[in-house]
């Protein structure tokens, strides 16, 4: 019996679950303006996965990189959810240029 698929599926679910948390925390403490930087970091992680010998390691790193890229696309949406009152706003975070606090 080959449990590789189940293991990769469980890892994917765990990484996506953690992705929800870091997107919320990153927007709370830093803001969504770092979305492009996070996206580039995720792409770099995916590129690293190309050079990892072995299927399992490469797949795990690739899944993590893909989740980071997806999280980068979610940061602006999280900012909108905060503005709509669905999530707590950080009172210590400085507003973006041209925005009132």
Backbone as JSON Lines, residues from 0, in Angstrom:
{"i":0,"aa":"X","n":[0.84,-1.16,0.0],"ca":[0.0,0.0,0.0],"c":[0.9,1.25,0.0]}
{"i":1,"aa":"X","n":[0.54,2.21,-0.86],"ca":[1.32,3.44,-0.98],"c":[0.56,4.58,-0.31]}
{"i":2,"aa":"X","n":[1.12,5.13,0.76],"ca":[0.45,6.18,1.52],"c":[0.98,7.58,1.16]}
{"i":3,"aa":"X","n":[1.77,7.68,0.11],"ca":[2.36,8.96,-0.28],"c":[1.29,10.01,-0.57]}
{"i":4,"aa":"X","n":[0.28,9.64,-1.31],"ca":[-0.77,10.6,-1.66],"c":[-1.51,11.11,-0.45]}
{"i":5,"aa":"X","n":[-1.82,10.2,0.48],"ca":[-2.52,10.61,1.7],"c":[-1.63,11.53,2.53]}
{"i":6,"aa":"X","n":[-0.36,11.19,2.62],"ca":[0.57,12.04,3.37],"c":[0.7,13.42,2.77]}
{"i":7,"aa":"X","n":[0.82,13.48,1.44],"ca":[0.92,14.79,0.78],"c":[-0.38,15.58,0.94]}
{"i":8,"aa":"X","n":[-1.51,14.9,0.89],"ca":[-2.8,15.56,1.09],"c":[-2.92,16.14,2.49]}
{"i":9,"aa":"X","n":[-2.53,15.37,3.5],"ca":[-2.57,15.87,4.88],"c":[-1.63,17.05,5.07]}
{"i":10,"aa":"X","n":[-0.44,16.96,4.48],"ca":[0.51,18.06,4.55],"c":[-0.08,19.31,3.9]}
{"i":11,"aa":"X","n":[-0.73,19.14,2.76],"ca":[-1.33,20.27,2.05],"c":[-2.4,20.94,2.89]}
{"i":12,"aa":"X","n":[-3.26,20.14,3.5],"ca":[-4.31,20.69,4.36],"c":[-3.7,21.47,5.53]}
{"i":13,"aa":"X","n":[-2.66,20.91,6.14],"ca":[-2.0,21.58,7.27],"c":[-1.36,22.9,6.84]}
{"i":14,"aa":"X","n":[-0.67,22.89,5.7],"ca":[-0.01,24.11,5.23],"c":[-1.04,25.18,4.86]}
{"i":15,"aa":"X","n":[-2.13,24.78,4.23],"ca":[-3.18,25.74,3.89],"c":[-3.8,26.32,5.17]}
{"i":16,"aa":"X","n":[-4.03,25.48,6.16],"ca":[-4.56,25.96,7.44],"c":[-3.64,26.97,8.1]}
{"i":17,"aa":"X","n":[-2.34,26.68,8.09],"ca":[-1.37,27.64,8.62],"c":[-1.33,28.9,7.76]}
{"i":18,"aa":"X","n":[-1.57,28.74,6.45],"ca":[-1.59,29.88,5.55],"c":[-2.66,30.88,5.92]}
{"i":19,"aa":"X","n":[-3.82,30.4,6.31],"ca":[-4.89,31.3,6.75],"c":[-4.4,32.14,7.93]}
{"i":20,"aa":"X","n":[-3.73,31.48,8.87],"ca":[-3.27,32.18,10.07],"c":[-2.21,33.22,9.75]}
{"i":21,"aa":"X","n":[-1.2,32.86,8.91],"ca":[-0.15,33.84,8.68],"c":[-0.63,35.0,7.83]}
{"i":22,"aa":"X","n":[-1.6,34.78,6.95],"ca":[-2.16,35.89,6.17],"c":[-2.84,36.89,7.11]}
{"i":23,"aa":"X","n":[-3.61,36.39,8.06],"ca":[-4.29,37.26,9.02],"c":[-3.27,38.02,9.86]}
{"i":24,"aa":"X","n":[-2.27,37.32,10.39],"ca":[-1.27,37.96,11.25],"c":[-0.4,38.94,10.47]}
{"i":25,"aa":"X","n":[0.0,38.58,9.26],"ca":[0.85,39.46,8.46],"c":[0.12,40.75,8.13]}
{"i":26,"aa":"X","n":[-1.16,40.65,7.76],"ca":[-1.92,41.86,7.48],"c":[-2.1,42.69,8.74]}
{"i":27,"aa":"X","n":[-2.31,42.04,9.87],"ca":[-2.53,42.75,11.13],"c":[-1.29,43.53,11.54]}
{"i":28,"aa":"X","n":[-0.13,42.89,11.5],"ca":[1.08,43.53,12.01],"c":[1.83,44.37,10.97]}
{"i":29,"aa":"X","n":[1.8,43.99,9.71],"ca":[2.59,44.69,8.69],"c":[1.71,45.37,7.66]}
{"i":30,"aa":"X","n":[0.73,44.69,7.14],"ca":[-0.16,45.25,6.14],"c":[-0.06,44.49,4.83]}
{"i":31,"aa":"X","n":[-1.0,44.77,3.95],"ca":[-1.09,44.05,2.67],"c":[-0.11,44.59,1.64]}
{"i":32,"aa":"X","n":[0.56,45.69,1.93],"ca":[1.48,46.27,0.95],"c":[2.68,45.36,0.66]}
{"i":33,"aa":"X","n":[2.89,44.34,1.45],"ca":[4.01,43.42,1.23],"c":[3.61,42.22,0.37]}
{"i":34,"aa":"X","n":[2.42,42.25,-0.2],"ca":[1.91,41.1,-0.95],"c":[2.84,40.71,-2.1]}
{"i":35,"aa":"X","n":[3.35,41.68,-2.84],"ca":[4.23,41.35,-3.96],"c":[5.53,40.71,-3.48]}
{"i":36,"aa":"X","n":[6.08,41.21,-2.4],"ca":[7.3,40.63,-1.84],"c":[7.06,39.2,-1.38]}
{"i":37,"aa":"X","n":[5.93,38.96,-0.74],"ca":[5.58,37.61,-0.3],"c":[5.4,36.7,-1.52]}
{"i":38,"aa":"X","n":[4.77,37.21,-2.58],"ca":[4.59,36.42,-3.8],"c":[5.91,36.03,-4.43]}
{"i":39,"aa":"X","n":[6.85,36.96,-4.47],"ca":[8.18,36.66,-5.02],"c":[8.88,35.61,-4.16]}
{"i":40,"aa":"X","n":[8.73,35.73,-2.84],"ca":[9.32,34.74,-1.95],"c":[8.73,33.35,-2.22]}
{"i":41,"aa":"X","n":[7.4,33.29,-2.4],"ca":[6.75,32.02,-2.7],"c":[7.24,31.42,-4.0]}
{"i":42,"aa":"X","n":[7.41,32.26,-5.02],"ca":[7.94,31.77,-6.3],"c":[9.37,31.26,-6.13]}
{"i":43,"aa":"X","n":[10.16,31.93,-5.3],"ca":[11.53,31.46,-5.04],"c":[11.51,30.09,-4.36]}
{"i":44,"aa":"X","n":[10.58,29.89,-3.44],"ca":[10.47,28.59,-2.77],"c":[10.09,27.51,-3.79]}
{"i":45,"aa":"X","n":[9.19,27.84,-4.7],"ca":[8.82,26.89,-5.75],"c":[10.02,26.56,-6.63]}
{"i":46,"aa":"X","n":[10.81,27.57,-6.98],"ca":[12.01,27.32,-7.78],"c":[13.0,26.43,-7.04]}
{"i":47,"aa":"X","n":[13.13,26.63,-5.74],"ca":[14.02,25.78,-4.95],"c":[13.55,24.32,-5.02]}
{"i":48,"aa":"X","n":[12.24,24.12,-5.05],"ca":[11.71,22.75,-5.09],"c":[12.15,22.01,-6.35]}
{"i":49,"aa":"X","n":[12.45,22.76,-7.41],"ca":[12.91,22.12,-8.65],"c":[14.27,21.44,-8.5]}
{"i":50,"aa":"X","n":[15.05,21.9,-7.53],"ca":[16.42,21.4,-7.37],"c":[16.57,20.45,-6.19]}
{"i":51,"aa":"X","n":[15.49,20.09,-5.57],"ca":[15.55,19.14,-4.45],"c":[15.45,17.73,-5.0]}
{"i":52,"aa":"X","n":[16.46,16.92,-4.71],"ca":[16.4,15.54,-5.2],"c":[15.34,14.75,-4.42]}
{"i":53,"aa":"X","n":[14.66,13.94,-5.12],"ca":[13.63,13.11,-4.48],"c":[12.25,13.74,-4.6]}
{"i":54,"aa":"X","n":[11.29,12.88,-4.86],"ca":[9.93,13.33,-5.11],"c":[9.29,13.95,-3.87]}
{"i":55,"aa":"X","n":[9.39,13.29,-2.74],"ca":[8.68,13.73,-1.54],"c":[9.16,15.11,-1.09]}
{"i":56,"aa":"X","n":[10.46,15.29,-0.96],"ca":[10.99,16.59,-0.53],"c":[10.62,17.7,-1.49]}
{"i":57,"aa":"X","n":[10.76,17.42,-2.77],"ca":[10.42,18.41,-3.78],"c":[8.94,18.76,-3.73]}
{"i":58,"aa":"X","n":[8.09,17.76,-3.56],"ca":[6.65,18.0,-3.49],"c":[6.29,18.82,-2.26]}
{"i":59,"aa":"X","n":[6.88,18.5,-1.11],"ca":[6.58,19.24,0.12],"c":[6.97,20.71,0.0]}
{"i":60,"aa":"X","n":[8.15,20.96,-0.53],"ca":[8.61,22.35,-0.69],"c":[7.77,23.07,-1.74]}
{"i":61,"aa":"X","n":[7.42,22.38,-2.82],"ca":[6.58,22.98,-3.85],"c":[5.19,23.33,-3.33]}
{"i":62,"aa":"X","n":[4.62,22.46,-2.53],"ca":[3.31,22.72,-1.93],"c":[3.39,23.93,-1.01]}
{"i":63,"aa":"X","n":[4.44,24.0,-0.21],"ca":[4.62,25.14,0.69],"c":[4.77,26.43,-0.13]}
{"i":64,"aa":"X","n":[5.56,26.4,-1.2],"ca":[5.73,27.58,-2.05],"c":[4.44,28.02,-2.71]}
{"i":65,"aa":"X","n":[3.67,27.06,-3.19],"ca":[2.39,27.39,-3.8],"c":[1.43,28.02,-2.8]}
{"i":66,"aa":"X","n":[1.46,27.53,-1.57],"ca":[0.61,28.1,-0.53],"c":[1.03,29.53,-0.2]}
{"i":67,"aa":"X","n":[2.33,29.78,-0.2],"ca":[2.81,31.14,0.05],"c":[2.36,32.08,-1.06]}
{"i":68,"aa":"X","n":[2.45,31.64,-2.3],"ca":[1.99,32.47,-3.43],"c":[0.49,32.73,-3.29]}
{"i":69,"aa":"X","n":[-0.28,31.71,-2.96],"ca":[-1.72,31.89,-2.79],"c":[-2.0,32.87,-1.65]}
{"i":70,"aa":"X","n":[-1.26,32.76,-0.56],"ca":[-1.43,33.68,0.57],"c":[-1.13,35.12,0.17]}
{"i":71,"aa":"X","n":[-0.16,35.3,-0.71],"ca":[0.16,36.65,-1.18],"c":[-1.02,37.25,-1.93]}
{"i":72,"aa":"X","n":[-1.75,36.43,-2.66],"ca":[-2.93,36.94,-3.38],"c":[-4.08,37.22,-2.42]}
{"i":73,"aa":"X","n":[-4.06,36.6,-1.25],"ca":[-5.11,36.79,-0.26],"c":[-4.89,38.02,0.63]}
{"i":74,"aa":"X","n":[-3.67,38.54,0.69],"ca":[-3.39,39.68,1.57],"c":[-4.25,40.9,1.25]}
{"i":75,"aa":"X","n":[-4.4,41.32,-0.01],"ca":[-5.29,42.46,-0.28],"c":[-6.74,42.16,0.09]}
{"i":76,"aa":"X","n":[-7.18,40.92,-0.11],"ca":[-8.53,40.54,0.28],"c":[-8.7,40.62,1.8]}
{"i":77,"aa":"X","n":[-7.66,40.21,2.51],"ca":[-7.7,40.29,3.98],"c":[-7.78,41.75,4.42]}
{"i":78,"aa":"X","n":[-7.08,42.62,3.74],"ca":[-7.14,44.04,4.06],"c":[-8.58,44.56,3.88]}
{"i":79,"aa":"X","n":[-9.25,44.11,2.83],"ca":[-10.65,44.5,2.6],"c":[-11.57,43.91,3.69]}
{"i":80,"aa":"X","n":[-11.28,42.7,4.12],"ca":[-12.09,42.1,5.18],"c":[-11.93,42.87,6.5]}
{"i":81,"aa":"X","n":[-10.7,43.34,6.76],"ca":[-10.47,44.15,7.95],"c":[-11.22,45.47,7.84]}
{"i":82,"aa":"X","n":[-11.16,46.09,6.68],"ca":[-11.86,47.37,6.47],"c":[-13.37,47.19,6.61]}
{"i":83,"aa":"X","n":[-13.89,46.03,6.25],"ca":[-15.32,45.76,6.37],"c":[-15.72,45.38,7.79]}
{"i":84,"aa":"X","n":[-14.75,45.24,8.69],"ca":[-15.04,44.91,10.07],"c":[-15.14,43.44,10.38]}
{"i":85,"aa":"X","n":[-14.74,42.59,9.44],"ca":[-14.82,41.15,9.66],"c":[-13.68,40.64,10.54]}
{"i":86,"aa":"X","n":[-12.57,41.4,10.57],"ca":[-11.41,41.05,11.38],"c":[-10.97,42.28,12.14]}
{"i":87,"aa":"X","n":[-10.28,42.06,13.24],"ca":[-9.82,43.14,14.09],"c":[-8.73,43.96,13.4]}
{"i":88,"aa":"X","n":[-8.82,45.28,13.52],"ca":[-7.82,46.17,12.96],"c":[-6.76,46.46,14.02]}
{"i":89,"aa":"X","n":[-5.5,46.53,13.6],"ca":[-4.41,46.83,14.51],"c":[-4.38,48.34,14.76]}
{"i":90,"aa":"X","n":[-4.65,48.79,15.98],"ca":[-4.67,50.22,16.23],"c":[-3.28,50.86,16.18]}
{"i":91,"aa":"X","n":[-2.22,50.08,16.29],"ca":[-0.86,50.62,16.28],"c":[-0.26,50.7,14.88]}
{"i":92,"aa":"X","n":[-0.91,50.06,13.91],"ca":[-0.37,50.06,12.54],"c":[-0.64,51.42,11.91]}
{"i":93,"aa":"X","n":[0.41,51.98,11.3],"ca":[0.26,53.27,10.64],"c":[-0.55,53.11,9.37]}
{"i":94,"aa":"X","n":[-1.42,54.08,9.06],"ca":[-2.2,53.99,7.81],"c":[-1.31,54.22,6.6]}
{"i":95,"aa":"X","n":[-1.76,53.68,5.46],"ca":[-1.04,53.88,4.2],"c":[-1.08,55.35,3.83]}
{"i":96,"aa":"X","n":[-0.16,55.77,2.96],"ca":[-0.16,57.15,2.49],"c":[-1.5,57.49,1.86]}
{"i":97,"aa":"X","n":[-2.03,58.66,2.19],"ca":[-3.28,59.1,1.61],"c":[-4.52,58.51,2.29]}
{"i":98,"aa":"X","n":[-4.33,57.72,3.34],"ca":[-5.44,57.08,4.03],"c":[-5.56,57.68,5.43]}
{"i":99,"aa":"X","n":[-6.78,57.89,5.87],"ca":[-7.0,58.41,7.21],"c":[-7.12,57.25,8.19]}
{"i":100,"aa":"X","n":[-6.7,57.5,9.42],"ca":[-6.78,56.45,10.43],"c":[-8.12,56.38,11.09]}
